[in-house]
């Protein structure tokens, strides 16, 4: 396709609700912005689900029927009135709508795959619609392979389109409770929701490893950023281990506070497990927090299996470990904390890697090539 043909192409994006914040919402916004940069703002339109999912009596999440109907009619109306050349479905849950539009108009569709939303069970309607997609757009090769294997999909057109990071450096003063009152002890940081449904992120393993870290680095402190319903249990575990004085639960923080935490830490660690052999899979489809820490020039400790392996080079950007091995996690933390010079070199390498491979311009370049 020539440059002239490319700029004439019209793309309709079917998006999940953007009313709340999250990785999928951020990715969708980036995707739309990149499409506008590549094609022109007048060649891109988006129809988003007009409401968030609500909690049902059994604890599961689901969209109200009225929200589904409004989205369906809005998407069909946009496709019929605007006549796009391509539809990009920004969530696997919306593929039945894209498939219906394809049957009505003949316009092919792509689908974006992130992680657990595509690794687990899908209804027959969603699975059949997924199989009809012209192209699978995945944020990692791991997510793509896991989805294809789980649903026995045929390999056809594929695009690995990893996320990019927003430019959000703040010029505001450091939050008061983080401001230095003197020499700062070596700090290890984990960022992620501490929910009972997301224990795969490895907070337990980090706490169990921390006593061994303190024996070698007695003044080290461990900060956990993120809220969730599992906090009380984790706090109790820290008290049981006798490490509560060196473990700080920061809860949910502002963007400026999060940037300050990344800047202040010496090592970022999240030994997240990936579990694909259950009906309810767990794991990181990418692990954007690793990218954020690397962008701040910090060495990272992550799992040696799963999606993070694709963009963290062990020994160059940090250390990859067995996420279920407490001893191995502790040794990696100790190694990085006791060798600040090596950690600094790893952090610098990670920052350069992120700036080169995960910039918005690189995202647009990959997208342009696929279009």
C-alpha positions as semicolon CSV with decimal commas, in nm:
position;residue;x (nm);y (nm);z (nm)
1;X;0,000;0,000;0,000
2;X;0,143;0,336;-0,102
3;X;0,158;0,635;0,133
4;X;-0,125;0,798;-0,064
5;X;-0,343;0,488;-0,036
6;X;-0,266;0,462;0,336
7;X;-0,381;0,817;0,408
8;X;-0,710;0,745;0,233
9;X;-0,787;0,447;0,455
10;X;-1,067;0,485;0,710
11;X;-1,056;0,292;1,039
12;X;-1,337;0,247;1,288
13;X;-1,226;0,149;1,640
14;X;-1,466;-0,042;1,863
15;X;-1,350;0,030;2,217
16;X;-1,435;-0,086;2,569
17;X;-1,560;0,172;2,815
18;X;-1,306;0,449;2,868
19;X;-1,480;0,592;3,173
20;X;-1,236;0,426;3,413
21;X;-0,855;0,407;3,424
22;X;-0,658;0,095;3,343
23;X;-0,404;-0,065;3,114
24;X;-0,654;-0,158;2,843
25;X;-0,807;0,189;2,847
26;X;-0,463;0,352;2,821
27;X;-0,366;0,121;2,536
28;X;-0,689;0,195;2,349
29;X;-0,633;0,570;2,378
30;X;-0,277;0,528;2,251
31;X;-0,400;0,315;1,961
32;X;-0,654;0,576;1,853
33;X;-0,399;0,856;1,887
34;X;-0,149;0,657;1,678
35;X;-0,406;0,582;1,410
36;X;-0,484;0,953;1,388
37;X;-0,113;1,033;1,361
38;X;-0,065;0,779;1,082
39;X;-0,389;0,827;0,887
40;X;-0,512;1,172;0,990
41;X;-0,773;1,255;1,253
42;X;-1,053;1,268;0,995
43;X;-0,981;0,907;0,890
44;X;-1,032;0,756;1,236
45;X;-1,349;0,720;1,439
46;X;-1,415;0,544;1,768
47;X;-1,728;0,400;1,923
48;X;-1,679;0,311;2,290
49;X;-1,900;0,110;2,523
50;X;-2,105;0,380;2,701
51;X;-2,071;0,242;3,055
52;X;-1,856;0,030;3,283
53;X;-1,936;-0,325;3,388
54;X;-2,123;-0,362;3,716
55;X;-2,080;-0,617;3,996
56;X;-2,339;-0,896;3,986
57;X;-2,478;-1,087;4,285
58;X;-2,219;-1,365;4,236
59;X;-1,934;-1,113;4,240
60;X;-1,867;-1,125;3,866
61;X;-1,869;-0,820;3,638
62;X;-2,110;-0,768;3,353
63;X;-2,246;-0,489;3,136
64;X;-2,610;-0,397;3,170
65;X;-2,827;-0,504;2,875
66;X;-2,916;-0,142;2,798
67;X;-2,545;-0,055;2,770
68;X;-2,484;-0,346;2,534
69;X;-2,778;-0,248;2,313
70;X;-2,670;0,116;2,295
71;X;-2,319;0,013;2,195
72;X;-2,444;-0,234;1,935
73;X;-2,666;0,019;1,761
74;X;-2,401;0,294;1,779
75;X;-2,137;0,068;1,625
76;X;-2,365;-0,051;1,344
77;X;-2,483;0,303;1,271
78;X;-2,123;0,430;1,251
79;X;-2,023;0,149;1,017
80;X;-2,321;0,198;0,786
81;X;-2,305;0,577;0,772
82;X;-1,927;0,622;0,759
83;X;-1,823;0,315;0,552
84;X;-1,482;0,237;0,708
85;X;-1,225;0,025;0,525
86;X;-1,120;-0,155;0,844
87;X;-1,256;-0,213;1,193
88;X;-1,020;-0,258;1,486
89;X;-1,183;-0,428;1,782
90;X;-0,995;-0,308;2,092
91;X;-1,117;-0,591;2,318
92;X;-1,199;-0,955;2,255
93;X;-1,535;-0,908;2,429
94;X;-1,649;-0,682;2,145
95;X;-1,564;-0,921;1,862
96;X;-1,926;-1,043;1,816
97;X;-2,024;-0,687;1,724
98;X;-1,735;-0,659;1,479
99;X;-1,830;-0,996;1,330
100;X;-2,191;-0,884;1,286
101;X;-2,079;-0,564;1,112
102;X;-1,856;-0,770;0,884
103;X;-2,155;-0,981;0,783
104;X;-2,363;-0,669;0,715
105;X;-2,101;-0,467;0,530
106;X;-1,817;-0,699;0,430
107;X;-1,564;-0,486;0,622
108;X;-1,293;-0,701;0,779
109;X;-1,182;-0,656;1,138
110;X;-0,875;-0,690;1,357
111;X;-0,883;-0,774;1,728
112;X;-0,645;-0,660;2,004
113;X;-0,531;-0,921;2,259
114;X;-0,389;-0,819;2,597
115;X;-0,375;-1,116;2,834
116;X;-0,611;-1,293;3,071
117;X;-0,925;-1,164;2,894
118;X;-0,821;-1,380;2,596
119;X;-0,644;-1,669;2,774
120;X;-0,946;-1,812;2,953
121;X;-1,282;-1,954;2,851
122;X;-1,480;-1,765;2,589
123;X;-1,843;-1,810;2,495
124;X;-1,899;-1,989;2,161
125;X;-2,010;-1,660;2,006
126;X;-1,692;-1,478;2,111
127;X;-1,470;-1,771;2,016
128;X;-1,622;-1,795;1,668
129;X;-1,592;-1,419;1,620
130;X;-1,228;-1,433;1,732
131;X;-1,159;-1,701;1,474
132;X;-1,308;-1,477;1,203
133;X;-1,071;-1,185;1,271
134;X;-0,844;-1,091;0,982
135;X;-0,552;-1,000;1,208
136;X;-0,455;-1,066;1,569
137;X;-0,289;-0,764;1,731
138;X;-0,117;-0,871;2,054
139;X;0,082;-0,671;2,306
140;X;0,331;-0,960;2,344
141;X;0,421;-1,275;2,155
142;X;0,342;-1,466;2,475
143;X;-0,016;-1,336;2,478
144;X;-0,060;-1,422;2,110
145;X;0,075;-1,776;2,147
146;X;-0,127;-1,841;2,463
147;X;-0,449;-1,723;2,298
148;X;-0,391;-1,927;1,982
149;X;-0,315;-2,240;2,185
150;X;-0,608;-2,191;2,424
151;X;-0,869;-2,149;2,151
152;X;-0,711;-2,364;1,878
153;X;-0,691;-2,070;1,639
154;X;-0,535;-2,081;1,296
155;X;-0,222;-1,875;1,255
156;X;-0,272;-1,607;0,994
157;X;-0,195;-1,237;0,995
158;X;-0,036;-1,132;1,325
159;X;0,100;-0,808;1,469
160;X;0,295;-0,768;1,791
161;X;0,224;-0,411;1,902
162;X;0,361;-0,353;2,254
163;X;0,234;-0,059;2,458
164;X;0,408;0,273;2,491
165;X;0,449;0,495;2,794
166;X;0,287;0,838;2,823
167;X;0,511;1,135;2,887
168;X;0,413;1,225;3,240
169;X;0,723;1,361;3,412
170;X;0,613;1,614;3,668
171;X;0,781;1,940;3,764
172;X;0,587;1,953;4,089
173;X;0,783;1,931;4,416
174;X;0,822;1,588;4,570
175;X;0,525;1,493;4,793
176;X;0,600;1,583;5,155
177;X;0,574;1,231;5,294
178;X;0,835;1,116;5,041
179;X;1,067;1,413;5,081
180;X;1,413;1,320;5,205
181;X;1,488;1,398;5,571
182;X;1,845;1,282;5,534
183;X;2,023;0,983;5,382
184;X;1,767;0,755;5,220
185;X;1,795;0,382;5,299
186;X;1,810;0,146;4,999
187;X;1,454;0,099;4,878
188;X;1,288;-0,185;4,683
189;X;0,957;-0,105;4,516
190;X;0,660;-0,308;4,392
191;X;0,371;-0,144;4,210
192;X;0,049;-0,334;4,154
193;X;-0,297;-0,398;4,291
194;X;-0,295;-0,606;4,609
195;X;-0,619;-0,789;4,542
196;X;-0,700;-1,142;4,652
197;X;-0,779;-1,221;4,287
198;X;-0,431;-1,105;4,179
199;X;-0,199;-1,284;4,419
200;X;-0,002;-1,404;4,117
201;X;0,176;-1,065;4,124
202;X;0,406;-1,206;4,393
203;X;0,362;-0,984;4,698
204;X;0,368;-1,294;4,920
205;X;0,694;-1,413;4,770
206;X;0,848;-1,069;4,819
207;X;0,749;-1,061;5,187
208;X;0,878;-1,415;5,245
209;X;1,208;-1,318;5,080
210;X;1,248;-0,996;5,275
211;X;1,392;-1,139;5,602
212;X;1,684;-1,283;5,402
213;X;1,736;-0,944;5,236
214;X;1,744;-0,769;5,574
215;X;2,010;-1,007;5,702
216;X;2,243;-0,885;5,426
217;X;2,115;-0,528;5,387
218;X;1,978;-0,437;5,734
219;X;1,873;-0,082;5,648
220;X;1,674;-0,177;5,334
221;X;1,308;-0,079;5,308
222;X;1,035;-0,231;5,096
223;X;0,754;-0,014;4,954
224;X;0,432;-0,158;4,811
225;X;0,227;0,084;4,600
226;X;-0,128;-0,012;4,513
227;X;-0,460;-0,068;4,685
228;X;-0,682;-0,370;4,710
229;X;-0,874;-0,606;4,934
230;X;-0,569;-0,819;5,020
231;X;-0,380;-0,547;5,206
232;X;-0,483;-0,650;5,559
233;X;-0,369;-1,009;5,502
234;X;-0,034;-0,893;5,365
235;X;0,014;-0,653;5,655
236;X;-0,053;-0,941;5,897
237;X;0,200;-1,154;5,710
238;X;0,463;-0,880;5,746
239;X;0,401;-0,870;6,123
240;X;0,427;-1,251;6,146
241;X;0,763;-1,239;5,969
242;X;0,888;-0,962;6,198
243;X;0,955;-0,724;5,908
244;X;0,668;-0,476;5,950
245;X;0,903;-0,191;6,047
246;X;1,079;-0,209;5,709
247;X;0,771;-0,267;5,490
248;X;0,558;0,030;5,390
249;X;0,212;-0,008;5,231
250;X;0,159;0,318;5,041
251;X;-0,184;0,233;4,900
252;X;-0,307;0,401;4,585
253;X;-0,102;0,710;4,499
254;X;-0,118;1,000;4,257
255;X;0,078;1,010;3,933
256;X;0,327;1,251;4,088
257;X;0,373;1,031;4,395
258;X;0,423;0,724;4,177
259;X;0,692;0,901;3,976
260;X;0,859;1,000;4,304
261;X;0,853;0,636;4,422
262;X;1,014;0,517;4,099
263;X;1,279;0,786;4,129
264;X;1,351;0,708;4,493
265;X;1,377;0,327;4,470
266;X;1,701;0,140;4,403
267;X;1,537;-0,173;4,261
268;X;1,193;-0,249;4,123
269;X;1,068;-0,604;4,183
270;X;0,756;-0,798;4,094
271;X;0,801;-1,177;4,072
272;X;0,468;-1,232;3,896
273;X;0,361;-1,586;3,820
274;X;0,185;-1,693;3,501
275;X;-0,079;-1,966;3,534
276;X;-0,240;-2,082;3,210
277;X;-0,349;-2,433;3,309
278;X;-0,673;-2,332;3,479
279;X;-1,016;-2,214;3,365
280;X;-0,936;-1,880;3,525
281;X;-0,584;-1,793;3,402
282;X;-0,357;-1,553;3,590
283;X;-0,055;-1,355;3,485
284;X;0,077;-1,039;3,326
285;X;-0,012;-0,992;2,960
286;X;0,276;-0,744;2,948
287;X;0,366;-0,584;3,281
288;X;0,365;-0,211;3,212
289;X;0,505;-0,135;3,559
290;X;0,835;-0,296;3,459
291;X;0,849;-0,059;3,164
292;X;0,773;0,238;3,389
293;X;1,052;0,143;3,630
294;X;1,298;0,095;3,345
295;X;1,199;0,434;3,201
296;X;1,302;0,580;3,538
297;X;1,641;0,414;3,508
298;X;1,584;0,140;3,764
299;X;1,703;-0,223;3,747
300;X;1,415;-0,470;3,768
301;X;1,363;-0,813;3,918
302;X;1,098;-1,007;3,729
303;X;0,990;-1,362;3,640
304;X;1,190;-1,576;3,400
305;X;0,867;-1,703;3,243
306;X;0,574;-1,519;3,089
307;X;0,536;-1,196;2,896
308;X;0,799;-0,981;3,079
309;X;1,074;-1,206;2,939
310;X;1,014;-1,048;2,598
311;X;1,137;-0,703;2,695
312;X;1,353;-0,751;3,007
313;X;1,702;-0,878;2,927
314;X;1,834;-1,059;3,233
315;X;2,179;-0,941;3,329
316;X;2,137;-0,626;3,117
317;X;1,820;-0,457;3,246
318;X;1,792;-0,647;3,574
319;X;1,755;-1,007;3,685
320;X;1,490;-1,263;3,591
321;X;1,417;-1,527;3,854
322;X;1,192;-1,819;3,937
323;X;0,888;-1,631;4,070
324;X;0,799;-1,910;4,311
325;X;1,150;-1,948;4,460
326;X;1,181;-1,723;4,766
327;X;1,554;-1,785;4,798
328;X;1,621;-1,694;4,434
329;X;1,417;-1,375;4,465
330;X;1,605;-1,276;4,781
331;X;1,943;-1,342;4,621
332;X;1,856;-1,125;4,321
333;X;1,748;-0,837;4,546
334;X;2,061;-0,867;4,759
335;X;2,284;-0,881;4,452
336;X;2,144;-0,557;4,313
337;X;2,125;-0,372;4,645
338;X;2,486;-0,454;4,736
339;X;2,624;-0,355;4,397
340;X;2,494;-0,001;4,329
341;X;2,732;0,053;4,036
342;X;2,606;-0,255;3,851
343;X;2,248;-0,160;3,932
344;X;2,307;0,188;3,791
345;X;2,445;0,045;3,466
346;X;2,142;-0,185;3,436
347;X;1,909;0,105;3,500
348;X;2,077;0,317;3,234
349;X;2,056;0,033;2,983
350;X;1,688;-0,017;3,061
351;X;1,612;0,354;3,019
352;X;1,778;0,363;2,676
353;X;1,599;0,043;2,571
354;X;1,258;0,181;2,665
355;X;1,325;0,515;2,496
356;X;1,422;0,337;2,173
357;X;1,171;0,052;2,157
358;X;0,863;0,175;2,343
359;X;0,823;0,536;2,238
360;X;0,504;0,665;2,077
361;X;0,694;0,713;1,750
362;X;0,799;0,346;1,756
363;X;0,437;0,248;1,823
364;X;0,327;0,449;1,519
365;X;0,603;0,297;1,308
366;X;0,490;-0,057;1,389
367;X;0,128;0,032;1,326
368;X;0,207;0,202;0,994
369;X;0,391;-0,109;0,879
370;X;0,091;-0,328;0,960
371;X;-0,157;-0,097;0,788
